[in-house]
Amino acid sequence: MGTNFVYTGIRVKNLDISIYFYTELLGMELIHRTKIAETGGEIAVLKSSKGNNILELNFYPENSKFYKSYTAGEELDHLGFEVDNIEKTLETLGKHGIKPILEVKSDTARWIYIQDPNGIWIELYE
C-alpha cells in the first residue's frame, strides 16, 4: 500500500482571521477555500511560500455535528494522506478492523476519513 503524507489540517475558531494570519503575517498563499456540505463547515488550503508544505484550515460552525468548544492545544483536525488506490487501501484497513467514519464527495474528488489508534482523524484520498 503506497501512501504519501501531504498536509496537516488544523481546526480554527475564525476562518477569515486565520487566513489573514497565515497569508499576510506568515507569507503563505491561499490556494482555495470551499464549503464542505458533509461537515457543515468550510476549509481553506494554504501553501508555504518557500516549499511544498500544505496547511488546511478547518472551520466548523456551532450548528455542525463536528463543532467542539475550542480548547487551546486541541487544534489538530486531521492528517492528510494521498494513497495509490483508495479502494484497495480501504480493503486492507478493513481486514484490520478499521472502518471509514466519514466520506466526502465532490464532482471531482472523494475523501475517506478513518481514525488512528489514538483517535486522530486521518484523511485518505487518491
C-alpha positions as protocol buffer text, in pm:
chain_id: "A"
residue {
  index: 1
  type: MET
  ca { x: 0 y: 0 z: 0 }
}
residue {
  index: 2
  type: GLY
  ca { x: 164 y: 324 z: -113 }
}
residue {
  index: 3
  type: THR
  ca { x: 94 y: 644 z: 76 }
}
residue {
  index: 4
  type: ASN
  ca { x: 232 y: 997 z: 76 }
}
residue {
  index: 5
  type: PHE
  ca { x: 192 y: 1228 z: 378 }
}
residue {
  index: 6
  type: VAL
  ca { x: 80 y: 1550 z: 218 }
}
residue {
  index: 7
  type: TYR
  ca { x: -58 y: 1803 z: 467 }
}
residue {
  index: 8
  type: THR
  ca { x: -188 y: 1882 z: 814 }
}
residue {
  index: 9
  type: GLY
  ca { x: -539 y: 2008 z: 887 }
}
residue {
  index: 10
  type: ILE
  ca { x: -599 y: 2222 z: 1195 }
}
residue {
  index: 11
  type: ARG
  ca { x: -925 y: 2341 z: 1348 }
}
residue {
  index: 12
  type: VAL
  ca { x: -965 y: 2718 z: 1372 }
}
residue {
  index: 13
  type: LYS
  ca { x: -1203 y: 2948 z: 1558 }
}
residue {
  index: 14
  type: ASN
  ca { x: -1240 y: 3206 z: 1281 }
}
residue {
  index: 15
  type: LEU
  ca { x: -1152 y: 3121 z: 921 }
}
residue {
  index: 16
  type: ASP
  ca { x: -1112 y: 3480 z: 796 }
}
residue {
  index: 17
  type: ILE
  ca { x: -880 y: 3584 z: 1079 }
}
residue {
  index: 18
  type: SER
  ca { x: -680 y: 3262 z: 1041 }
}
residue {
  index: 19
  type: ILE
  ca { x: -641 y: 3310 z: 665 }
}
residue {
  index: 20
  type: TYR
  ca { x: -522 y: 3666 z: 726 }
}
residue {
  index: 21
  type: PHE
  ca { x: -271 y: 3549 z: 988 }
}
residue {
  index: 22
  type: TYR
  ca { x: -118 y: 3275 z: 773 }
}
residue {
  index: 23
  type: THR
  ca { x: -117 y: 3472 z: 445 }
}
residue {
  index: 24
  type: GLU
  ca { x: -45 y: 3830 z: 546 }
}
residue {
  index: 25
  type: LEU
  ca { x: 171 y: 3769 z: 852 }
}
residue {
  index: 26
  type: LEU
  ca { x: 343 y: 3439 z: 769 }
}
residue {
  index: 27
  type: GLY
  ca { x: 353 y: 3470 z: 391 }
}
residue {
  index: 28
  type: MET
  ca { x: 154 y: 3161 z: 294 }
}
residue {
  index: 29
  type: GLU
  ca { x: -55 y: 3159 z: -25 }
}
residue {
  index: 30
  type: LEU
  ca { x: -429 y: 3082 z: -21 }
}
residue {
  index: 31
  type: ILE
  ca { x: -478 y: 2800 z: -274 }
}
residue {
  index: 32
  type: HIS
  ca { x: -853 y: 2761 z: -235 }
}
residue {
  index: 33
  type: ARG
  ca { x: -1142 y: 2799 z: 6 }
}
residue {
  index: 34
  type: THR
  ca { x: -1460 y: 2593 z: -3 }
}
residue {
  index: 35
  type: LYS
  ca { x: -1762 y: 2485 z: 198 }
}
residue {
  index: 36
  type: ILE
  ca { x: -1796 y: 2115 z: 282 }
}
residue {
  index: 37
  type: ALA
  ca { x: -2162 y: 2008 z: 290 }
}
residue {
  index: 38
  type: GLU
  ca { x: -2092 y: 1681 z: 473 }
}
residue {
  index: 39
  type: THR
  ca { x: -1945 y: 1861 z: 776 }
}
residue {
  index: 40
  type: GLY
  ca { x: -2140 y: 2187 z: 760 }
}
residue {
  index: 41
  type: GLY
  ca { x: -1803 y: 2359 z: 772 }
}
residue {
  index: 42
  type: GLU
  ca { x: -1559 y: 2536 z: 549 }
}
residue {
  index: 43
  type: ILE
  ca { x: -1193 y: 2483 z: 466 }
}
residue {
  index: 44
  type: ALA
  ca { x: -907 y: 2692 z: 335 }
}
residue {
  index: 45
  type: VAL
  ca { x: -597 y: 2534 z: 186 }
}
residue {
  index: 46
  type: LEU
  ca { x: -272 y: 2728 z: 210 }
}
residue {
  index: 47
  type: LYS
  ca { x: 75 y: 2662 z: 71 }
}
residue {
  index: 48
  type: SER
  ca { x: 406 y: 2760 z: 220 }
}
residue {
  index: 49
  type: SER
  ca { x: 572 y: 3032 z: 15 }
}
residue {
  index: 50
  type: LYS
  ca { x: 912 y: 2858 z: 29 }
}
residue {
  index: 51
  type: GLY
  ca { x: 831 y: 2493 z: -20 }
}
residue {
  index: 52
  type: ASN
  ca { x: 551 y: 2248 z: -76 }
}
residue {
  index: 53
  type: ASN
  ca { x: 410 y: 2229 z: 275 }
}
residue {
  index: 54
  type: ILE
  ca { x: 31 y: 2250 z: 284 }
}
residue {
  index: 55
  type: LEU
  ca { x: -182 y: 2367 z: 575 }
}
residue {
  index: 56
  type: GLU
  ca { x: -558 y: 2310 z: 572 }
}
residue {
  index: 57
  type: LEU
  ca { x: -764 y: 2534 z: 799 }
}
residue {
  index: 58
  type: ASN
  ca { x: -1093 y: 2374 z: 909 }
}
residue {
  index: 59
  type: PHE
  ca { x: -1382 y: 2575 z: 1050 }
}
residue {
  index: 60
  type: TYR
  ca { x: -1698 y: 2418 z: 1192 }
}
residue {
  index: 61
  type: PRO
  ca { x: -1985 y: 2648 z: 1298 }
}
residue {
  index: 62
  type: GLU
  ca { x: -2181 y: 2576 z: 1615 }
}
residue {
  index: 63
  type: ASN
  ca { x: -2459 y: 2402 z: 1421 }
}
residue {
  index: 64
  type: SER
  ca { x: -2214 y: 2145 z: 1273 }
}
residue {
  index: 65
  type: LYS
  ca { x: -2201 y: 1800 z: 1434 }
}
residue {
  index: 66
  type: PHE
  ca { x: -1821 y: 1838 z: 1422 }
}
residue {
  index: 67
  type: TYR
  ca { x: -1821 y: 2160 z: 1625 }
}
residue {
  index: 68
  type: LYS
  ca { x: -1649 y: 2146 z: 1964 }
}
residue {
  index: 69
  type: SER
  ca { x: -1575 y: 2420 z: 2209 }
}
residue {
  index: 70
  type: TYR
  ca { x: -1232 y: 2548 z: 2123 }
}
residue {
  index: 71
  type: THR
  ca { x: -961 y: 2447 z: 2368 }
}
residue {
  index: 72
  type: ALA
  ca { x: -603 y: 2562 z: 2308 }
}
residue {
  index: 73
  type: GLY
  ca { x: -382 y: 2266 z: 2232 }
}
residue {
  index: 74
  type: GLU
  ca { x: -659 y: 2063 z: 2065 }
}
residue {
  index: 75
  type: GLU
  ca { x: -641 y: 2231 z: 1724 }
}
residue {
  index: 76
  type: LEU
  ca { x: -524 y: 1928 z: 1524 }
}
residue {
  index: 77
  type: ASP
  ca { x: -812 y: 1834 z: 1298 }
}
residue {
  index: 78
  type: HIS
  ca { x: -663 y: 1562 z: 1077 }
}
residue {
  index: 79
  type: LEU
  ca { x: -361 y: 1441 z: 880 }
}
residue {
  index: 80
  type: GLY
  ca { x: -391 y: 1403 z: 502 }
}
residue {
  index: 81
  type: PHE
  ca { x: -251 y: 1103 z: 312 }
}
residue {
  index: 82
  type: GLU
  ca { x: -260 y: 1053 z: -63 }
}
residue {
  index: 83
  type: VAL
  ca { x: -299 y: 683 z: -147 }
}
residue {
  index: 84
  type: ASP
  ca { x: -231 y: 492 z: -468 }
}
residue {
  index: 85
  type: ASN
  ca { x: -568 y: 315 z: -468 }
}
residue {
  index: 86
  type: ILE
  ca { x: -837 y: 419 z: -221 }
}
residue {
  index: 87
  type: GLU
  ca { x: -1049 y: 104 z: -263 }
}
residue {
  index: 88
  type: LYS
  ca { x: -752 y: -126 z: -207 }
}
residue {
  index: 89
  type: THR
  ca { x: -642 y: 81 z: 92 }
}
residue {
  index: 90
  type: LEU
  ca { x: -991 y: 59 z: 246 }
}
residue {
  index: 91
  type: GLU
  ca { x: -994 y: -318 z: 187 }
}
residue {
  index: 92
  type: THR
  ca { x: -658 y: -359 z: 362 }
}
residue {
  index: 93
  type: LEU
  ca { x: -764 y: -139 z: 654 }
}
residue {
  index: 94
  type: GLY
  ca { x: -1096 y: -326 z: 682 }
}
residue {
  index: 95
  type: LYS
  ca { x: -906 y: -652 z: 733 }
}
residue {
  index: 96
  type: HIS
  ca { x: -760 y: -490 z: 1045 }
}
residue {
  index: 97
  type: GLY
  ca { x: -1097 y: -371 z: 1171 }
}
residue {
  index: 98
  type: ILE
  ca { x: -1053 y: -10 z: 1060 }
}
residue {
  index: 99
  type: LYS
  ca { x: -1371 y: 128 z: 902 }
}
residue {
  index: 100
  type: PRO
  ca { x: -1440 y: 468 z: 744 }
}
residue {
  index: 101
  type: ILE
  ca { x: -1604 y: 722 z: 975 }
}
residue {
  index: 102
  type: LEU
  ca { x: -1685 y: 984 z: 711 }
}
residue {
  index: 103
  type: GLU
  ca { x: -1688 y: 1004 z: 333 }
}
residue {
  index: 104
  type: VAL
  ca { x: -1685 y: 1334 z: 144 }
}
residue {
  index: 105
  type: LYS
  ca { x: -1752 y: 1353 z: -231 }
}
residue {
  index: 106
  type: SER
  ca { x: -1743 y: 1632 z: -483 }
}
residue {
  index: 107
  type: ASP
  ca { x: -1776 y: 1627 z: -860 }
}
residue {
  index: 108
  type: THR
  ca { x: -1404 y: 1567 z: -896 }
}
residue {
  index: 109
  type: ALA
  ca { x: -1281 y: 1413 z: -570 }
}
residue {
  index: 110
  type: ARG
  ca { x: -1352 y: 1171 z: -286 }
}
residue {
  index: 111
  type: TRP
  ca { x: -1211 y: 1171 z: 66 }
}
residue {
  index: 112
  type: ILE
  ca { x: -1242 y: 899 z: 326 }
}
residue {
  index: 113
  type: TYR
  ca { x: -1170 y: 955 z: 695 }
}
residue {
  index: 114
  type: ILE
  ca { x: -1054 y: 692 z: 941 }
}
residue {
  index: 115
  type: GLN
  ca { x: -915 y: 719 z: 1294 }
}
residue {
  index: 116
  type: ASP
  ca { x: -572 y: 612 z: 1412 }
}
residue {
  index: 117
  type: PRO
  ca { x: -540 y: 413 z: 1740 }
}
residue {
  index: 118
  type: ASN
  ca { x: -528 y: 745 z: 1932 }
}
residue {
  index: 119
  type: GLY
  ca { x: -848 y: 884 z: 1781 }
}
residue {
  index: 120
  type: ILE
  ca { x: -668 y: 1122 z: 1542 }
}
residue {
  index: 121
  type: TRP
  ca { x: -858 y: 1158 z: 1216 }
}
residue {
  index: 122
  type: ILE
  ca { x: -673 y: 1054 z: 901 }
}
residue {
  index: 123
  type: GLU
  ca { x: -793 y: 1166 z: 558 }
}
residue {
  index: 124
  type: LEU
  ca { x: -725 y: 930 z: 268 }
}
residue {
  index: 125
  type: TYR
  ca { x: -761 y: 1046 z: -90 }
}
residue {
  index: 126
  type: GLU
  ca { x: -649 y: 933 z: -433 }
}
